[in-house]
Structures are given as structure tokens and as C-alpha cells.
Amino acid sequence: MSAIFQQEGSVLMIHLPADVDHPVSDEIRKESDRIIANVYIRTMIFDFEKTGFMDSSGIGLLMGRYRALGMRQGCIRAVQVNSHIDKLLHLSGVHRYIEIQRSEGEGKI
């Protein structure tokens, strides 16, 4: 798995790999839970720049992190989302709970 975790203050940035499927989602969940247990995290940012595929486990990952951070407005953000992932996030209804920023040149949702 090539997800990279970067923490700055109370912000955790997660750079997602090309495919976000069940095994990858499980590893990201475990590592982010470990980080949350040791450090105060107020905001998680998921960077979808390299991601081309995400299944329902990716949706579960996002919603699980939303719950883990106390279900606060703006605690989870998805950035550099391509049109395929954006459509998936909107069809699943996740866009009501997390902030979504489309890829460069596509504007902010």
C-alpha cells in the first residue's frame, strides 16, 4: 500500500493510492485509528490525486473517519477528487457530510 500519512498540528493528510479497495481501506483505517489514539486530530484530509478507483469500502472508510472525529462539520475533506470519484461520493450521499474539492481546473463543489 502506498498511502502516505502526514500530520501537521491537528491535521492529518492521507495521500491515497491508485486503487482504494477493501484491503487498502482496512490498512488506512487501522493506521488512522492508531494515529487518532496517540495524537489529537481535528481534521482529516484525504488526497485523491492518484486515485482512479474506489469501491464501497472507500465510502465506509470516509464515513468511519467522520464518526471517529466526532461527526463535526468540516472534520473530513476530500481534495483533488476526479469526476469519477466525485460522482461516487455524490451518489452515495457522502457529500452531505464531508467537504469535496475537485481536481485543479474543475473548481470547488
Phi and psi in degrees as GROMACS dihedral restraints (atoms count N, CA, C in turn):
[ dihedral_restraints ]
;  ai    aj    ak    al  type     phi  dphi    fc
    3     4     5     6     1  -113.9    20    10
    4     5     6     7     1    25.3    20    10
    6     7     8     9     1   -70.2    20    10
    7     8     9    10     1   136.5    20    10
    9    10    11    12     1  -118.3    20    10
   10    11    12    13     1   131.0    20    10
   12    13    14    15     1  -101.9    20    10
   13    14    15    16     1   128.5    20    10
   15    16    17    18     1  -126.9    20    10
   16    17    18    19     1   128.7    20    10
   18    19    20    21     1  -118.7    20    10
   19    20    21    22     1   128.2    20    10
   21    22    23    24     1  -130.8    20    10
   22    23    24    25     1   109.8    20    10
   24    25    26    27     1    62.6    20    10
   25    26    27    28     1  -123.7    20    10
   27    28    29    30     1  -100.1    20    10
   28    29    30    31     1    17.2    20    10
   30    31    32    33     1  -112.7    20    10
   31    32    33    34     1   130.8    20    10
   33    34    35    36     1  -114.5    20    10
   34    35    36    37     1   118.7    20    10
   36    37    38    39     1  -100.8    20    10
   37    38    39    40     1   129.9    20    10
   39    40    41    42     1  -119.3    20    10
   40    41    42    43     1   113.9    20    10
   42    43    44    45     1   -88.5    20    10
   43    44    45    46     1   110.9    20    10
   45    46    47    48     1   -81.0    20    10
   46    47    48    49     1   149.8    20    10
   48    49    50    51     1   -76.4    20    10
   49    50    51    52     1  -178.4    20    10
   51    52    53    54     1   -62.2    20    10
   52    53    54    55     1   -39.5    20    10
   54    55    56    57     1  -119.9    20    10
   55    56    57    58     1   125.2    20    10
   57    58    59    60     1  -110.0    20    10
   58    59    60    61     1    95.9    20    10
   60    61    62    63     1  -118.8    20    10
   61    62    63    64     1  -170.3    20    10
   63    64    65    66     1   -57.4    20    10
   64    65    66    67     1   -50.9    20    10
   66    67    68    69     1   -61.7    20    10
   67    68    69    70     1   -40.5    20    10
   69    70    71    72     1   -66.8    20    10
   70    71    72    73     1   -45.1    20    10
   72    73    74    75     1   -59.3    20    10
   73    74    75    76     1   -40.4    20    10
   75    76    77    78     1   -64.1    20    10
   76    77    78    79     1   -43.3    20    10
   78    79    80    81     1   -64.7    20    10
   79    80    81    82     1   -42.6    20    10
   81    82    83    84     1   -65.0    20    10
   82    83    84    85     1   -40.6    20    10
   84    85    86    87     1   -61.0    20    10
   85    86    87    88     1   -47.3    20    10
   87    88    89    90     1   -61.5    20    10
   88    89    90    91     1   -46.3    20    10
   90    91    92    93     1   -68.1    20    10
   91    92    93    94     1   -40.8    20    10
   93    94    95    96     1   -67.8    20    10
   94    95    96    97     1   -35.7    20    10
   96    97    98    99     1   -61.9    20    10
   97    98    99   100     1   -40.5    20    10
   99   100   101   102     1   -63.7    20    10
  100   101   102   103     1   -43.3    20    10
  102   103   104   105     1   -65.0    20    10
  103   104   105   106     1   -45.8    20    10
  105   106   107   108     1   -59.7    20    10
  106   107   108   109     1   -36.3    20    10
  108   109   110   111     1   -68.4    20    10
  109   110   111   112     1   -27.0    20    10
  111   112   113   114     1  -102.4    20    10
  112   113   114   115     1   -23.7    20    10
  114   115   116   117     1  -135.7    20    10
  115   116   117   118     1   142.5    20    10
  117   118   119   120     1   -71.8    20    10
  118   119   120   121     1   118.8    20    10
  120   121   122   123     1  -116.0    20    10
  121   122   123   124     1   122.1    20    10
  123   124   125   126     1   -96.0    20    10
  124   125   126   127     1   -33.6    20    10
  126   127   128   129     1  -136.7    20    10
  127   128   129   130     1   137.1    20    10
  129   130   131   132     1  -115.8    20    10
  130   131   132   133     1   131.0    20    10
  132   133   134   135     1  -116.4    20    10
  133   134   135   136     1   121.5    20    10
  135   136   137   138     1   -99.3    20    10
  136   137   138   139     1   117.4    20    10
  138   139   140   141     1   -94.6    20    10
  139   140   141   142     1   112.5    20    10
  141   142   143   144     1   -95.6    20    10
  142   143   144   145     1    17.4    20    10
  144   145   146   147     1   -53.6    20    10
  145   146   147   148     1   -42.9    20    10
  147   148   149   150     1   -97.6    20    10
  148   149   150   151     1    -0.3    20    10
  150   151   152   153     1   -86.6    20    10
  151   152   153   154     1   126.2    20    10
  153   154   155   156     1  -114.5    20    10
  154   155   156   157     1   -18.4    20    10
  156   157   158   159     1  -136.8    20    10
  157   158   159   160     1   135.4    20    10
  159   160   161   162     1  -146.0    20    10
  160   161   162   163     1   131.9    20    10
  162   163   164   165     1  -102.5    20    10
  163   164   165   166     1  -170.2    20    10
  165   166   167   168     1   -63.3    20    10
  166   167   168   169     1   -23.5    20    10
  168   169   170   171     1   -67.3    20    10
  169   170   171   172     1   -27.9    20    10
  171   172   173   174     1   -67.4    20    10
  172   173   174   175     1   -39.0    20    10
  174   175   176   177     1   -62.7    20    10
  175   176   177   178     1   -44.5    20    10
  177   178   179   180     1   -61.6    20    10
  178   179   180   181     1   -37.6    20    10
  180   181   182   183     1   -61.0    20    10
  181   182   183   184     1   -48.9    20    10
  183   184   185   186     1   -61.4    20    10
  184   185   186   187     1   -46.4    20    10
  186   187   188   189     1   -68.8    20    10
  187   188   189   190     1   -34.2    20    10
  189   190   191   192     1   -65.8    20    10
  190   191   192   193     1   -39.4    20    10
  192   193   194   195     1   -68.8    20    10
  193   194   195   196     1   -34.9    20    10
  195   196   197   198     1   -60.1    20    10
  196   197   198   199     1   -45.1    20    10
  198   199   200   201     1   -66.3    20    10
  199   200   201   202     1   -41.3    20    10
  201   202   203   204     1   -63.3    20    10
  202   203   204   205     1   -29.2    20    10
  204   205   206   207     1   -94.1    20    10
  205   206   207   208     1    13.9    20    10
  207   208   209   210     1    89.5    20    10
  208   209   210   211     1    13.6    20    10
  210   211   212   213     1    53.0    20    10
  211   212   213   214     1    43.4    20    10
  213   214   215   216     1   -91.6    20    10
  214   215   216   217     1   147.5    20    10
  216   217   218   219     1   -60.6    20    10
  217   218   219   220     1   129.8    20    10
  219   220   221   222     1    80.5    20    10
  220   221   222   223     1     7.3    20    10
  222   223   224   225     1   -78.1    20    10
  223   224   225   226     1   -20.4    20    10
  225   226   227   228     1  -123.9    20    10
  226   227   228   229     1   132.1    20    10
  228   229   230   231     1  -130.5    20    10
  229   230   231   232     1   142.6    20    10
  231   232   233   234     1  -113.9    20    10
  232   233   234   235     1   121.7    20    10
  234   235   236   237     1  -119.1    20    10
  235   236   237   238     1   157.5    20    10
  237   238   239   240     1    53.7    20    10
  238   239   240   241     1    45.6    20    10
  240   241   242   243     1   -83.1    20    10
  241   242   243   244     1   127.8    20    10
  243   244   245   246     1   -80.6    20    10
  244   245   246   247     1   173.8    20    10
  246   247   248   249     1   -64.5    20    10
  247   248   249   250     1   -35.0    20    10
  249   250   251   252     1   -64.7    20    10
  250   251   252   253     1   -49.1    20    10
  252   253   254   255     1   -67.0    20    10
  253   254   255   256     1   -39.0    20    10
  255   256   257   258     1   -59.5    20    10
  256   257   258   259     1   -44.1    20    10
  258   259   260   261     1   -62.2    20    10
  259   260   261   262     1   -42.8    20    10
  261   262   263   264     1   -61.6    20    10
  262   263   264   265     1   -42.8    20    10
  264   265   266   267     1   -66.0    20    10
  265   266   267   268     1   -35.5    20    10
  267   268   269   270     1   -75.3    20    10
  268   269   270   271     1   -41.4    20    10
  270   271   272   273     1   -64.2    20    10
  271   272   273   274     1   -33.9    20    10
  273   274   275   276     1   -80.7    20    10
  274   275   276   277     1   -14.3    20    10
  276   277   278   279     1    88.0    20    10
  277   278   279   280     1     2.0    20    10
  279   280   281   282     1   -63.4    20    10
  280   281   282   283     1   -28.4    20    10
  282   283   284   285     1   -58.9    20    10
  283   284   285   286     1   -18.7    20    10
  285   286   287   288     1   -74.7    20    10
  286   287   288   289     1   -17.9    20    10
  288   289   290   291     1  -112.8    20    10
  289   290   291   292     1   -25.0    20    10
  291   292   293   294     1  -123.8    20    10
  292   293   294   295     1   154.1    20    10
  294   295   296   297     1   -81.0    20    10
  295   296   297   298     1   136.6    20    10
  297   298   299   300     1  -121.9    20    10
  298   299   300   301     1   127.7    20    10
  300   301   302   303     1  -119.6    20    10
  301   302   303   304     1   120.7    20    10
  303   304   305   306     1   -72.2    20    10
  304   305   306   307     1   169.0    20    10
  306   307   308   309     1   -60.2    20    10
  307   308   309   310     1   160.9    20    10
  309   310   311   312     1   -48.7    20    10
  310   311   312   313     1   136.5    20    10
  312   313   314   315     1    84.4    20    10
  313   314   315   316     1    -9.6    20    10
  315   316   317   318     1  -100.8    20    10
  316   317   318   319     1    -8.2    20    10
  318   319   320   321     1    82.3    20    10
  319   320   321   322     1   171.4    20    10
  321   322   323   324     1   -98.7    20    10
  322   323   324   325     1   139.6    20    10
